[in-house]
């Protein structure tokens, strides 16, 4: 019988790519990792690894076993958590979530949970979308709320189930007196504009580049900021245009002197998902509450979320 601990190491190898990286993540030496995976290979009776230059990679059989490893380990997690929570949602559920979704969806869900499920304890950890998915993959949370842009397709990570929470358009923020602010905006009319983008390396930064590429030009990014309240005030001061999700209008609020307009030249949308590895009564209860009508907006949220 295959050992679950060794399957866990195999899954970590598939995610991190080297014995050294697996050792760092799992608190083991690379030699110990190699020994355990060599034992797993003997237990499986087929070659799971092959040499690729100086490195080791998974064989086709190894990749097949990784798929089974996700299923087995998720089932074990589900069994453990299910026994803890029985049929009544109870216990902690750690949720990694980006800021605007936390304000719009998670905080109302947490408030509702206190009334509907007294034994349920929802724990919020604010993380950007990519970090939240990594936390879910590494076992740092039970549920992740993340987003994707239609211009930047992303696959669902292996072993993860994705639940749709909502889709919203991306709007352009301009000073109220801008010549293009009277109606829907064709990005091509802003090819000479200065831009405010998310920090280098964020999906917001990449989304702006892709949107402008669809419109046939390279954006002249002068400023970067990840706080939507700050971004909108920079727009008000005439420091540049910016692309922001529709939810910013209610979660952050649009300051006087700034307008949000639809983009006419290219469709840009942001889709919010809840992602889970293991479904339990507690996790399902939180998912149900996330689907309820969002609560009232508050005053501040960070931009890359």
Sine and cosine of phi, psi and omega as CSV:
sin_phi,cos_phi,sin_psi,cos_psi,sin_omega,cos_omega
0.00,0.00,0.66,-0.76,-0.02,-1.00
-0.96,0.27,0.67,-0.74,-0.06,-1.00
-0.99,0.14,0.79,-0.61,-0.03,-1.00
-0.87,0.49,-0.57,0.82,0.01,-1.00
-0.90,0.43,-0.64,0.77,0.02,-1.00
-0.95,0.32,-0.54,0.84,0.10,-0.99
-0.90,0.44,-0.59,0.81,0.05,-1.00
-0.89,0.46,-0.67,0.75,0.04,-1.00
-0.92,0.38,-0.61,0.80,0.04,-1.00
-0.89,0.45,-0.68,0.73,0.05,-1.00
-0.88,0.48,-0.66,0.75,0.02,-1.00
-0.90,0.44,-0.61,0.80,0.04,-1.00
-0.90,0.44,-0.66,0.75,0.01,-1.00
-0.89,0.46,-0.54,0.84,-0.05,-1.00
-1.00,0.09,-0.52,0.85,-0.14,-0.99
-0.93,-0.36,-0.36,0.93,0.23,-0.97
1.00,-0.03,-0.33,0.95,0.01,-1.00
-0.65,-0.76,0.40,-0.92,0.06,-1.00
-0.89,0.45,-0.61,0.80,-0.01,-1.00
-0.89,0.45,-0.71,0.71,0.00,-1.00
-0.90,0.43,-0.64,0.77,0.04,-1.00
-0.88,0.47,-0.68,0.73,0.02,-1.00
-0.87,0.50,-0.66,0.75,0.00,-1.00
-0.91,0.42,-0.67,0.74,-0.03,-1.00
-0.94,0.34,-0.62,0.79,-0.13,-0.99
-0.99,-0.13,0.01,1.00,0.02,-1.00
0.95,0.32,0.60,0.80,0.00,-1.00
-0.75,-0.66,0.28,-0.96,0.14,-0.99
-0.98,0.22,0.42,-0.91,0.02,-1.00
-0.89,0.45,-0.53,0.85,0.04,-1.00
-0.90,0.44,-0.67,0.74,0.02,-1.00
-0.91,0.41,-0.63,0.78,0.06,-1.00
-0.88,0.48,-0.72,0.69,0.00,-1.00
-0.86,0.51,-0.68,0.74,-0.01,-1.00
-0.90,0.44,-0.69,0.72,-0.02,-1.00
-0.91,0.41,-0.64,0.77,0.00,-1.00
-0.96,0.29,-0.51,0.86,0.09,-1.00
-0.91,0.41,-0.62,0.79,0.06,-1.00
-0.91,0.42,-0.66,0.75,0.04,-1.00
-0.87,0.49,-0.63,0.77,0.01,-1.00
-0.89,0.46,-0.66,0.76,0.05,-1.00
-0.92,0.40,-0.65,0.76,0.03,-1.00
-0.89,0.45,-0.62,0.78,-0.03,-1.00
-0.95,0.30,-0.48,0.88,0.00,-1.00
0.98,0.20,0.19,0.98,0.05,-1.00
-0.66,-0.75,0.33,-0.94,0.03,-1.00
-0.96,0.28,0.86,-0.52,0.02,-1.00
-0.99,-0.15,-0.34,0.94,-0.08,-1.00
-0.75,-0.67,0.43,-0.91,0.08,-1.00
-0.57,-0.82,0.42,-0.91,0.01,-1.00
-0.97,0.23,0.63,-0.78,0.11,-0.99
-0.68,-0.73,1.00,0.07,-0.14,-0.99
0.94,0.33,-0.81,-0.58,0.02,-1.00
-1.00,0.01,-0.08,1.00,-0.07,-1.00
-0.96,-0.28,0.16,-0.99,0.04,-1.00
-0.89,-0.46,0.66,-0.75,0.04,-1.00
-0.72,-0.69,0.24,-0.97,0.00,-1.00
-0.97,0.26,0.61,-0.79,0.17,-0.99
-0.99,0.16,0.06,-1.00,0.07,-1.00
-0.86,0.50,-0.64,0.77,0.03,-1.00
-0.92,0.39,-0.59,0.80,0.04,-1.00
-0.89,0.46,-0.67,0.75,0.02,-1.00
-0.92,0.40,-0.58,0.81,0.05,-1.00
-0.90,0.44,-0.67,0.74,-0.01,-1.00
-0.93,0.38,-0.53,0.85,0.07,-1.00
-0.86,0.52,-0.68,0.73,0.04,-1.00
-0.85,0.52,-0.67,0.74,0.05,-1.00
-0.92,0.38,-0.57,0.82,-0.01,-1.00
-0.88,0.48,-0.69,0.72,0.04,-1.00
-0.85,0.53,-0.72,0.70,-0.04,-1.00
-0.90,0.44,-0.69,0.72,-0.03,-1.00
-0.91,0.41,-0.74,0.67,-0.06,-1.00
-0.93,0.37,-0.61,0.79,0.07,-1.00
-0.90,0.44,-0.62,0.78,0.02,-1.00
-0.91,0.41,-0.64,0.77,0.04,-1.00
-0.91,0.41,-0.67,0.75,0.07,-1.00
-0.87,0.50,-0.70,0.72,-0.02,-1.00
-0.89,0.45,-0.66,0.75,0.01,-1.00
-0.89,0.45,-0.69,0.72,-0.02,-1.00
-0.90,0.44,-0.74,0.68,-0.04,-1.00
-0.95,0.32,-0.54,0.84,0.02,-1.00
-0.91,0.41,-0.64,0.77,0.04,-1.00
-0.91,0.42,-0.54,0.84,0.02,-1.00
-0.95,0.31,-0.63,0.78,-0.11,-0.99
-0.99,-0.17,-0.18,0.98,-0.06,-1.00
0.78,0.62,-0.71,-0.71,0.00,-1.00
-0.99,-0.14,-0.11,0.99,-0.01,-1.00
-0.98,-0.18,0.80,-0.60,0.02,-1.00
-0.87,0.49,0.87,-0.49,0.02,-1.00
-0.40,-0.91,0.27,-0.96,0.03,-1.00
1.00,0.01,0.02,-1.00,-0.04,-1.00
-0.98,0.19,0.61,-0.79,0.19,-0.98
-0.79,-0.61,0.92,-0.39,-0.03,-1.00
-1.00,0.04,0.84,-0.54,-0.06,-1.00
-0.88,-0.47,0.86,-0.51,0.11,-0.99
-1.00,-0.08,0.78,-0.62,-0.19,-0.98
-0.47,-0.88,0.61,-0.79,0.09,-1.00
-0.98,0.18,0.31,-0.95,-0.31,-0.95
-0.90,0.45,-0.77,0.64,-0.08,-1.00
-0.91,0.42,-0.57,0.82,0.06,-1.00
-0.94,0.34,-0.53,0.85,0.06,-1.00
-0.89,0.46,-0.71,0.70,0.00,-1.00
-0.93,0.37,-0.72,0.70,-0.12,-0.99
-0.96,0.27,-0.62,0.79,-0.16,-0.99
-0.85,-0.53,-0.74,0.67,-0.17,-0.98
-0.96,0.29,-0.68,0.73,-0.01,-1.00
-0.87,0.49,-0.71,0.71,0.10,-0.99
-0.87,0.49,-0.59,0.81,0.04,-1.00
-0.91,0.42,-0.64,0.77,0.02,-1.00
-0.91,0.41,-0.63,0.77,0.04,-1.00
-0.91,0.42,-0.67,0.74,0.02,-1.00
-0.92,0.40,-0.56,0.83,-0.02,-1.00
-0.89,0.46,-0.57,0.82,0.00,-1.00
-0.88,0.47,-0.57,0.82,-0.02,-1.00
-1.00,0.09,-0.67,0.74,-0.14,-0.99
-1.00,0.06,-0.54,0.84,-0.08,-1.00
-0.71,-0.71,0.98,0.18,-0.08,-1.00
-0.85,0.53,-0.45,0.89,-0.02,-1.00
-1.00,0.07,-0.03,1.00,-0.04,-1.00
-1.00,-0.06,0.74,-0.67,-0.03,-1.00
-0.84,-0.55,0.97,-0.25,-0.02,-1.00
-1.00,-0.02,0.81,-0.59,-0.05,-1.00
-0.93,-0.38,0.85,-0.53,-0.03,-1.00
-1.00,-0.10,0.75,-0.67,0.14,-0.99
-0.80,-0.61,0.93,-0.38,-0.01,-1.00
-0.97,0.26,0.88,-0.48,0.05,-1.00
-0.63,-0.78,0.52,-0.86,0.11,-0.99
-0.93,0.38,0.27,-0.96,-0.19,-0.98
-0.82,0.57,-0.75,0.66,-0.03,-1.00
-0.90,0.44,-0.64,0.77,0.00,-1.00
-0.91,0.41,-0.59,0.80,0.00,-1.00
-0.90,0.43,-0.66,0.75,0.02,-1.00
-0.91,0.42,-0.64,0.76,0.04,-1.00
-0.90,0.44,-0.65,0.76,0.02,-1.00
-0.89,0.45,-0.65,0.76,0.05,-1.00
-0.90,0.43,-0.70,0.71,-0.01,-1.00
-0.88,0.47,-0.61,0.80,-0.06,-1.00
-1.00,0.00,0.05,1.00,0.02,-1.00
0.99,0.11,0.23,0.97,-0.01,-1.00
-0.99,0.15,-0.18,0.98,0.06,-1.00
-0.49,-0.87,0.26,-0.96,0.01,-1.00
-0.99,-0.11,-0.37,0.93,-0.06,-1.00
-0.50,-0.87,0.70,-0.71,0.02,-1.00
-0.86,-0.51,0.67,-0.75,0.12,-0.99
-0.93,-0.37,0.87,-0.49,-0.10,-0.99
-0.66,-0.75,0.15,-0.99,0.00,-1.00
-0.72,-0.69,0.35,-0.94,0.13,-0.99
-0.70,-0.71,0.46,-0.89,0.11,-0.99
-0.99,-0.16,0.57,-0.82,0.02,-1.00
-0.90,0.44,-0.39,0.92,0.02,-1.00
-0.99,0.14,-0.15,0.99,-0.01,-1.00
-0.76,-0.65,0.98,0.22,-0.04,-1.00
-0.87,0.49,0.62,-0.79,0.02,-1.00
-0.67,-0.74,0.66,-0.75,0.04,-1.00
-0.99,0.15,0.47,-0.88,0.13,-0.99
-0.93,0.36,0.76,-0.65,0.00,-1.00
-0.86,0.52,0.52,-0.85,0.01,-1.00
-0.88,0.48,0.64,-0.77,0.02,-1.00
0.99,0.17,0.11,0.99,-0.06,-1.00
-0.89,-0.46,0.65,-0.76,0.10,-1.00
-0.97,-0.24,0.70,-0.71,-0.06,-1.00
-0.93,-0.35,0.76,-0.65,0.05,-1.00
-0.90,-0.44,0.79,-0.61,-0.01,-1.00
-0.95,0.31,0.75,-0.66,0.09,-1.00
-0.95,-0.32,-0.53,0.85,0.01,-1.00
0.14,-0.99,0.33,-0.94,0.04,-1.00
-0.78,-0.62,0.69,-0.72,0.01,-1.00
-0.67,-0.75,0.47,-0.88,0.04,-1.00
-0.98,0.21,0.41,-0.91,0.16,-0.99
-1.00,-0.09,0.76,-0.65,-0.04,-1.00
-0.93,-0.36,0.26,-0.97,0.05,-1.00
-0.96,-0.30,0.74,-0.67,0.03,-1.00
-0.99,-0.14,0.79,-0.61,-0.03,-1.00
-0.69,-0.72,0.41,-0.91,0.16,-0.99
-0.89,0.46,0.56,-0.83,-0.08,-1.00
-0.85,0.53,-0.51,0.86,-0.03,-1.00
-1.00,-0.01,0.14,0.99,-0.04,-1.00
-0.92,0.38,0.63,-0.78,-0.01,-1.00
-0.84,0.55,-0.47,0.88,-0.03,-1.00
-1.00,-0.02,0.07,1.00,-0.16,-0.99
-1.00,0.05,0.06,1.00,-0.07,-1.00
-0.98,0.21,-0.41,0.91,-0.03,-1.00
-0.37,-0.93,-0.36,-0.93,0.06,-1.00
-0.85,0.53,0.53,-0.85,-0.15,-0.99
-0.93,-0.37,0.79,-0.61,0.17,-0.99
-1.00,0.04,0.88,-0.47,-0.05,-1.00
-0.83,0.55,-0.49,0.87,-0.03,-1.00
-0.88,0.47,-0.40,0.92,0.03,-1.00
-0.97,0.23,-0.12,0.99,-0.05,-1.00
-0.91,-0.41,0.39,0.92,-0.06,-1.00
-0.90,0.44,-0.41,0.91,0.02,-1.00
-1.00,-0.10,0.02,1.00,-0.08,-1.00
-0.96,0.28,0.48,-0.88,0.25,-0.97
-0.99,0.16,0.54,-0.84,-0.07,-1.00
-0.83,-0.55,0.51,-0.86,0.15,-0.99
-0.93,-0.36,0.87,-0.50,-0.07,-1.00
-0.86,-0.51,0.24,-0.97,0.16,-0.99
-0.91,0.41,0.25,-0.97,-0.03,-1.00
-0.83,0.56,0.50,-0.87,0.05,-1.00
-0.81,0.58,0.75,-0.67,0.01,-1.00
0.99,-0.10,-0.20,0.98,0.03,-1.00
-1.00,0.07,0.34,-0.94,0.05,-1.00
-0.92,0.39,-0.49,0.87,0.07,-1.00
-0.88,0.48,-0.67,0.74,0.02,-1.00
-0.89,0.45,-0.72,0.69,0.00,-1.00
-0.91,0.41,-0.61,0.79,0.00,-1.00
-0.87,0.49,-0.67,0.74,0.03,-1.00
-0.88,0.48,-0.70,0.72,0.02,-1.00
-0.87,0.50,-0.69,0.73,-0.04,-1.00
-0.94,0.35,-0.64,0.77,0.01,-1.00
-0.89,0.46,-0.70,0.72,0.00,-1.00
-0.94,0.35,-0.55,0.84,0.06,-1.00
-0.89,0.46,-0.65,0.76,0.08,-1.00
-0.87,0.50,-0.54,0.84,0.00,-1.00
-1.00,0.07,-0.04,1.00,0.13,-0.99
1.00,-0.03,0.38,0.93,0.05,-1.00
-0.49,-0.87,0.25,-0.97,0.04,-1.00
-0.99,-0.16,0.83,-0.55,-0.06,-1.00
-0.93,0.38,0.60,-0.80,0.07,-1.00
-1.00,-0.04,1.00,0.03,-0.05,-1.00
-0.99,0.15,0.88,-0.47,-0.02,-1.00
-0.97,-0.24,-0.61,0.79,-0.06,-1.00
-0.81,-0.58,0.49,-0.87,0.13,-0.99
-0.79,-0.62,0.64,-0.77,0.02,-1.00
-0.37,-0.93,0.56,-0.83,-0.03,-1.00
-0.91,-0.41,0.21,0.98,0.00,-1.00
-0.91,-0.42,0.90,-0.43,-0.08,-1.00
-0.90,0.45,-0.57,0.82,0.05,-1.00
-0.88,0.48,-0.68,0.74,0.05,-1.00
-0.91,0.41,-0.70,0.72,-0.01,-1.00
-0.83,0.55,-0.73,0.68,-0.05,-1.00
-0.91,0.41,-0.55,0.83,0.05,-1.00
-0.96,0.28,-0.52,0.86,0.11,-0.99
-0.92,0.40,-0.64,0.77,0.07,-1.00
-0.88,0.47,-0.69,0.72,-0.01,-1.00
-0.85,0.52,-0.56,0.83,-0.01,-1.00
-0.99,0.14,0.06,1.00,0.05,-1.00
0.98,0.21,0.41,0.91,-0.04,-1.00
-1.00,0.08,-0.13,0.99,0.03,-1.00
0.45,-0.89,0.16,-0.99,0.12,-0.99
-1.00,-0.07,0.30,-0.95,0.00,-1.00
-0.48,-0.88,0.50,-0.87,0.12,-0.99
-0.99,-0.13,0.77,-0.63,-0.05,-1.00
-0.66,-0.75,0.50,-0.87,0.05,-1.00
-0.95,0.33,0.45,-0.90,-0.05,-1.00
-0.84,0.54,-0.57,0.82,-0.06,-1.00
-0.87,0.50,-0.37,0.93,0.00,-1.00
-0.85,0.53,-0.55,0.84,-0.04,-1.00
-0.86,0.50,-0.58,0.82,-0.03,-1.00
-0.99,-0.15,-0.59,0.81,-0.06,-1.00
-0.97,0.24,-0.66,0.75,-0.02,-1.00
-0.99,-0.14,-0.67,0.74,-0.10,-1.00
1.00,-0.06,0.64,-0.77,-0.03,-1.00
-0.99,-0.11,0.87,-0.49,-0.02,-1.00
-0.93,0.36,0.42,-0.91,0.06,-1.00
-0.86,0.51,0.68,-0.73,-0.02,-1.00
0.99,-0.11,0.01,1.00,0.03,-1.00
-0.82,-0.57,0.64,-0.77,0.08,-1.00
-0.83,-0.56,0.53,-0.85,0.11,-0.99
-0.95,-0.32,0.79,-0.62,-0.05,-1.00
-0.80,-0.61,0.50,-0.86,0.07,-1.00
-0.94,0.35,0.49,-0.87,0.06,-1.00
-0.99,-0.10,0.82,-0.57,-0.10,-1.00
-1.00,-0.09,-0.39,0.92,-0.17,-0.99
-1.00,0.08,-0.38,0.92,0.00,-1.00
-0.47,-0.88,0.66,-0.75,0.04,-1.00
-0.98,0.18,0.83,-0.56,0.04,-1.00
-0.79,-0.61,0.86,-0.52,0.00,-1.00
-0.75,-0.66,0.41,-0.91,0.09,-1.00
-0.86,-0.51,0.81,-0.58,0.00,-1.00
-0.95,-0.31,0.77,-0.63,0.01,-1.00
-0.98,-0.22,0.74,-0.67,0.00,-1.00
-0.80,-0.59,0.46,-0.89,0.28,-0.96
-0.98,-0.20,0.73,-0.69,-0.03,-1.00
-0.86,-0.51,0.71,-0.71,0.00,-1.00
-0.70,-0.71,0.53,-0.85,0.14,-0.99
-0.99,-0.11,-0.62,0.79,-0.10,-1.00
-0.76,-0.65,0.84,-0.55,0.01,-1.00
-1.00,-0.02,0.82,-0.58,0.06,-1.00
-0.74,-0.68,0.24,-0.97,0.07,-1.00
-0.82,0.57,-0.61,0.79,0.00,-1.00
-0.93,0.38,-0.71,0.70,0.01,-1.00
-0.90,0.43,-0.67,0.74,0.01,-1.00
-0.89,0.45,-0.57,0.82,0.04,-1.00
-0.90,0.44,-0.67,0.75,0.02,-1.00
-0.91,0.41,-0.66,0.75,0.03,-1.00
-0.87,0.49,-0.65,0.76,0.04,-1.00
-0.89,0.45,-0.64,0.77,0.01,-1.00
-0.94,0.33,-0.54,0.84,0.04,-1.00
-0.91,0.42,-0.46,0.89,0.01,-1.00
-0.99,0.15,-0.14,0.99,0.03,-1.00
-0.94,0.34,0.20,-0.98,-0.01,-1.00
-0.87,0.49,0.80,-0.60,-0.01,-1.00
-0.86,0.50,0.48,-0.88,0.01,-1.00
-0.99,0.14,-0.10,-0.99,-0.05,-1.00
-0.93,0.37,0.48,-0.87,0.00,-1.00
-0.95,0.31,0.35,-0.94,0.15,-0.99
-0.87,-0.49,-0.24,-0.97,-0.29,-0.96
-0.99,-0.16,-0.16,0.99,-0.16,-0.99
-0.44,-0.90,0.61,-0.79,0.10,-1.00
-0.38,-0.93,0.46,-0.89,-0.02,-1.00
-0.99,0.16,0.46,-0.89,-0.24,-0.97
-0.96,0.28,-0.70,0.71,-0.07,-1.00
-0.94,0.33,-0.02,1.00,0.17,-0.99
-0.92,-0.39,0.00,0.00,0.00,0.00
